[in-house]
Amino acid sequence: MHVLLVEDDPLIAQGLVAGLELQGFTLDHMAHARAAEQALQLGHFDVMILDLGLPDEDGLQLLTRIRSQGKDLPVLILSARDTVLQRVAGLQAGADDYLLKPFDLRELAARLHSLLRRSSGRSSNLIEHHGLTFDPSSQAVQLHGEAVNLSRREQALLAALLQKPGHILSAEQLQDSLYGLGDGVESNAINVHIYNLRRKLGSDVVKTVRGLGYRMGVPHEPT
């Protein structure tokens, strides 16, 4: 899951980046509203964590503007503004969830997974596909009941494909799911990760659609 973190407190931001990356998230951090808006134009994000007390603009103004532009990514407000009226204002401005500071990192991660599950139209956190199961919360992967060890990037690639199993995703879209905007990415990085998924889960688990990209296929059948 690629997360855009909009938070001006460097200590909070540093803790969030470190903690969420350990749980398999890919993060880009912006401290200003303007930088966040530019990031949304440059890359694809699955969810945004939004602080409201930004130095250049109130976070609610940013949220209202991006909603008016038709951007529908899930947004979780993370704020110390704790009155009922302030929380209602955030939700009415277009937020999908609201979490108060101070917070528990485990609850934040669970809420992010819940937002992605709802935006994907799933009723369960566990994703199942032809004998392949993936738990986004624990990053656990099983194939026909047997645990499969995947690297962090391989997990992120599998998650991106499983979120939209009937869709064709371009190499650029997959790259956005695996890497932050500032990460140096080798030209063949996506091909390497796809090769590894095929080696571990079956040659047909990722289908190449020539000229368009990739889509989820069918993993190994049990023997």
C-alpha positions as CSV (number, residue, x, y, z in Angstrom):
1,M,0.0,0.0,0.0
2,H,1.4,3.4,-1.1
3,V,0.7,6.0,1.6
4,L,1.0,9.8,1.2
5,L,1.8,11.1,4.7
6,V,1.1,14.9,5.1
7,E,2.5,15.8,8.5
8,D,4.7,18.8,9.5
9,D,5.9,17.5,12.8
10,P,9.3,15.8,11.9
11,L,9.3,13.5,15.0
12,I,5.8,12.2,14.3
13,A,6.6,11.9,10.6
14,Q,9.8,10.0,11.3
15,G,8.1,7.6,13.6
16,L,5.2,7.0,11.2
17,V,7.5,6.3,8.3
18,A,9.7,3.9,10.2
19,G,6.8,2.1,11.9
20,L,4.6,1.7,8.9
21,E,7.4,0.7,6.6
22,L,8.1,-2.2,9.0
23,Q,4.5,-3.3,8.4
24,G,4.9,-3.4,4.7
25,F,3.6,0.1,3.7
26,T,5.4,2.3,1.2
27,L,5.4,5.9,2.3
28,D,6.1,9.4,0.9
29,H,6.2,12.2,3.4
30,M,5.3,15.8,2.7
31,A,5.3,18.5,5.3
32,H,3.4,21.1,3.3
33,A,0.0,21.2,1.6
34,R,1.5,22.4,-1.7
35,A,4.0,19.6,-1.8
36,A,1.3,17.1,-1.0
37,E,-0.8,18.4,-3.9
38,Q,2.2,18.1,-6.2
39,A,2.9,14.6,-5.1
40,L,-0.7,13.6,-5.9
41,Q,-0.2,14.9,-9.4
42,L,3.1,13.0,-9.8
43,G,2.3,9.5,-8.4
44,H,-0.4,7.1,-7.5
45,F,-1.3,6.6,-3.8
46,D,-3.7,4.2,-2.2
47,V,-4.4,6.3,0.8
48,M,-3.5,9.7,2.4
49,I,-2.8,10.4,6.1
50,L,-3.5,14.1,6.6
51,D,-2.5,16.4,9.5
52,L,-4.7,19.5,9.7
53,G,-2.2,22.0,11.2
54,L,0.1,22.5,8.2
55,P,2.4,25.5,8.0
56,D,1.2,26.8,4.6
57,E,-2.5,25.9,4.6
58,D,-5.1,24.3,6.8
59,G,-5.4,20.6,6.0
60,L,-9.2,20.9,5.6
61,Q,-8.7,23.4,2.7
62,L,-6.3,20.9,1.0
63,L,-8.8,18.1,1.5
64,T,-11.7,20.2,0.2
65,R,-9.7,21.2,-2.9
66,I,-8.6,17.7,-3.8
67,R,-12.1,16.4,-3.5
68,S,-13.4,19.1,-5.8
69,Q,-10.7,18.0,-8.3
70,G,-12.3,14.5,-8.3
71,K,-9.5,12.7,-6.4
72,D,-11.2,9.9,-4.6
73,L,-8.3,8.2,-2.7
74,P,-9.2,7.4,0.9
75,V,-8.1,10.0,3.4
76,L,-7.5,9.5,7.1
77,I,-7.2,12.7,9.1
78,L,-4.6,12.4,11.9
79,S,-5.1,15.4,14.2
80,A,-5.1,16.7,17.8
81,R,-8.3,18.6,17.0
82,D,-10.6,16.6,19.3
83,T,-14.0,18.3,19.6
84,V,-17.0,16.7,18.0
85,L,-17.5,19.7,15.7
86,Q,-13.9,19.5,14.5
87,R,-14.2,15.8,13.7
88,V,-17.6,16.3,12.0
89,A,-16.0,19.1,9.9
90,G,-13.2,16.8,8.8
91,L,-15.6,14.1,7.8
92,Q,-17.9,16.5,6.0
93,A,-14.9,17.9,4.1
94,G,-14.3,14.5,2.6
95,A,-12.3,12.5,5.0
96,D,-13.0,8.8,5.3
97,D,-11.7,8.3,8.8
98,Y,-10.5,10.5,11.7
99,L,-7.9,9.5,14.3
100,L,-6.9,11.6,17.2
101,K,-3.3,12.3,18.4
102,P,-1.8,10.7,20.4
103,F,-2.5,7.4,18.7
104,D,-1.4,3.8,18.7
105,L,0.5,2.8,15.5
106,R,-1.3,-0.6,15.5
107,E,-4.7,1.1,15.4
108,L,-3.5,3.5,12.6
109,A,-2.3,0.5,10.5
110,A,-5.6,-1.3,11.1
111,R,-7.6,1.7,10.0
112,L,-5.5,2.1,6.8
113,H,-6.1,-1.6,5.9
114,S,-9.8,-1.1,6.6
115,L,-9.9,2.0,4.3
116,L,-8.2,0.0,1.5
117,R,-10.5,-3.0,2.0
118,R,-13.6,-0.8,1.7
119,S,-12.3,1.1,-1.3
120,S,-11.6,-2.2,-3.0
121,G,-15.1,-3.5,-2.3
122,R,-14.0,-6.3,-0.1
123,S,-15.8,-7.5,3.1
124,S,-12.9,-9.4,4.5
125,N,-9.4,-8.3,5.3
126,L,-8.1,-11.6,4.0
127,I,-7.7,-11.7,0.2
128,E,-8.2,-15.1,-1.5
129,H,-7.5,-16.0,-5.1
130,H,-7.5,-19.5,-6.5
131,G,-5.9,-21.2,-3.4
132,L,-3.7,-18.2,-2.7
133,T,-4.4,-16.2,0.4
134,F,-2.8,-12.9,1.5
135,D,-3.3,-11.1,4.8
136,P,-2.4,-7.4,4.3
137,S,-2.2,-6.8,8.0
138,S,0.4,-9.5,8.8
139,Q,1.8,-9.8,5.2
140,A,1.4,-13.5,5.5
141,V,1.1,-15.4,2.2
142,Q,-0.2,-19.0,1.8
143,L,-0.6,-21.1,-1.3
144,H,-3.0,-24.1,-0.8
145,G,-2.4,-23.9,3.0
146,E,1.4,-23.7,2.8
147,A,3.3,-20.6,3.9
148,V,5.2,-18.8,1.1
149,N,8.1,-16.5,2.0
150,L,8.1,-13.2,0.0
151,S,10.3,-10.2,0.2
152,R,8.7,-6.8,1.1
153,R,8.7,-5.7,-2.5
154,E,7.2,-9.0,-3.7
155,Q,4.5,-8.7,-1.1
156,A,3.7,-5.1,-2.3
157,L,3.6,-6.3,-5.9
158,L,1.3,-9.2,-5.0
159,A,-1.0,-6.9,-3.0
160,A,-1.3,-4.4,-5.9
161,L,-2.3,-7.2,-8.3
162,L,-4.7,-8.8,-5.8
163,Q,-6.5,-5.5,-5.0
164,K,-7.7,-5.4,-8.6
165,P,-7.5,-9.0,-9.9
166,G,-9.4,-8.3,-13.1
167,H,-7.6,-5.1,-14.0
168,I,-4.5,-4.6,-16.1
169,L,-1.9,-2.6,-14.3
170,S,0.9,-0.8,-16.2
171,A,4.5,-1.1,-15.1
172,E,4.3,2.5,-13.9
173,Q,1.3,1.8,-11.7
174,L,3.0,-1.2,-10.2
175,Q,6.2,0.8,-9.6
176,D,4.1,3.4,-7.8
177,S,2.8,0.7,-5.5
178,L,6.3,-0.6,-4.6
179,Y,8.5,2.5,-4.4
180,G,8.3,6.1,-3.1
181,L,8.7,9.1,-5.3
182,G,12.3,9.6,-4.1
183,D,13.4,6.0,-4.4
184,G,16.0,5.1,-7.0
185,V,14.5,2.4,-9.1
186,E,16.4,0.2,-11.6
187,S,14.8,0.0,-15.0
188,N,14.2,-3.8,-14.7
189,A,13.1,-3.7,-11.1
190,I,9.5,-4.6,-11.7
191,N,10.5,-7.4,-14.1
192,V,12.8,-8.9,-11.4
193,H,10.0,-8.9,-8.8
194,I,7.5,-10.5,-11.3
195,Y,10.1,-13.2,-12.1
196,N,10.4,-13.9,-8.4
197,L,6.7,-14.1,-7.9
198,R,6.4,-16.5,-10.8
199,R,9.2,-18.6,-9.4
200,K,7.6,-18.9,-6.0
201,L,3.9,-19.0,-6.9
202,G,3.8,-20.4,-10.4
203,S,4.6,-19.2,-13.9
204,D,1.0,-18.1,-14.6
205,V,0.5,-16.1,-11.4
206,V,1.2,-12.9,-13.2
207,K,0.0,-12.6,-16.7
208,T,1.7,-10.2,-19.2
209,V,-0.7,-8.3,-21.4
210,R,1.6,-7.2,-24.3
211,G,1.8,-3.5,-24.7
212,L,-0.5,-2.7,-21.7
213,G,1.0,-4.2,-18.5
214,Y,0.2,-7.0,-16.1
215,R,-2.8,-8.7,-14.4
216,M,-3.3,-11.3,-11.8
217,G,-3.3,-14.9,-13.1
218,V,-3.6,-18.3,-11.5
219,P,-1.0,-19.7,-9.1
220,H,0.4,-23.2,-8.9
221,E,-2.3,-25.9,-8.6
222,P,-1.7,-28.4,-5.7
223,T,0.0,-31.7,-6.7
